C-alpha cells in the first residue's frame, strides 16, 4: 500500500516543487500577469497567452517549457547534446514537446514577426499621421531609448549584438524585438521577448509614470485643437484615399533602397495596410490578414514566448539584467519623445502637448489611448488622440527601420 501511495505521489508535481521551490516564483509571476490581463485589461490579447504559457511551462513533467538553444544552436536532448537545426520538426515535437515544436518552427525561424506586422498594417490607419506629418518626427525622437541602452549595455559587458537586442525593447514593439534578437542574439530570445511584451502590456502604467515625472500640469493641458486653430486650421488633403494607397508603396520602396534589412518588417506592415486601403477588391485579403491569420499568430506567439519563461531560464542575473535594461529602454524612449517636444516648443509659437512625444512608441493604438486619457484628466475637452496617433504610427515605422539599421551594422 505504501508503494502505491509513493507511486501516486511521484506521479504528481508536488515532489518536484518541493525539490525546486523557485518554481513557485514562476507561478506567482504567471498569476500576476493573468491578473493584469484579465482584471486590469492590460493588453489582454497578448498578456493572457503569455501568462498562460508561463504557467504551463513550469509544471514539472508537463514538457511544455521551451528549451533554449545556445548561440551555436546546441540543446540537451535526453542527456545528449544535439544541434536543434539538424533535428527534423517531428523529432523536435516527439523529443522536446509541443511548445518547442511551435517555438522552433514559427518563432525561432523568424516567421511570425513579419506575419504579425502584416496584421498590424491591416489594422492601422495612416490617416492621422498623413494629416499631421509634422508630428510624425516625434516617433523618431522616441527611439532614443534603443541607442542609449545599447551603449550602456556594451559598457556593462554585453556584446554589441546582445546590447542591440536589449536596446530594441525601447521600440515597444514585440515582433520587432523578436526579429532583431533572432538575427543578432538568438540565445537571448526568451528573455528579450518576455521583457518586450510585458512592458508593452504595461504601457498604461509606464507612460503616466514618465509623464508625471517630466511634464507640468500646464504642459499636459495644451489643447492641440486650439493651437491648430491659431495656426490657421488643419491642412486639408484633397484626395486622401489616393495618398493612403500611394503611401505604403512609397515607404516600402524608400526603405528597401536605404535599409534593405528592414524590408521583412516594414514591407509586410505596408502590404497589410495596402490591402486595407484598396478597399472592396482586396477585402478578403484584408479579412484574413486582420483576423484569422493575425489571431492565430498572436496565440502561437504568446503561448510559446511565455513557455520560454521556465524557472531555470528566467531566474538568473542575465535575465534580470535584461528586464531592468528593457524597462530603462522603454522609459527613455518615452522620455526622448517628451523632451524633444519641449525643445520644439521653445522655438515654436504653435505649442505641442508633450503627450504627443510620449506616444512615439510602437504600442499602437494603446499608447495613444493612454495619452488621451491623461489629457482628458486635465481638461475634459482636450482630445489629443488623433495627434498622438501621428507620432505613435510613425514610431512603428521608426522602430522597424532602427531594427534594420542594427541588423545591417551588427548582423
Secondary structure, DSSP 8 states (H G I E B T S, - for coil): -HHHHHHHHHHSSHHHHHH-TTHHHHHHHHHHHHHHHHTS-SSHHHHHHHHHHHHHHTSTTS--S-----TT-EEEETTEEEEGGGS-HHHHHHHH-HHHHHIIIIITTTHHHHHHHHHHHHH---HHHHHTGGGGHHHHHTTHHHHHHHHHHHHTT--HHHHHHHHGGGG--HHHHHHHHHHH-GGGHHHHHHHHHHHHHTHHHHHHHHHHHH--HHHHT--HHHHHHHTTS----TTHHHHHHHHHHHHHHHHHHH-GGGHHHHHHHHHHHHHHHH-GGGHHHHHIIIIIHHHHHHHHHHHHHHTT--HHHHSSHHHHHHHHHHHHHHHHHHHHHHHHHHHHHHH-SS---HHHHHT-SS-TTHHHHHHHHHHHHH-TT---HHHHHHHHHHHHHHHHHHHHHHHHHH-
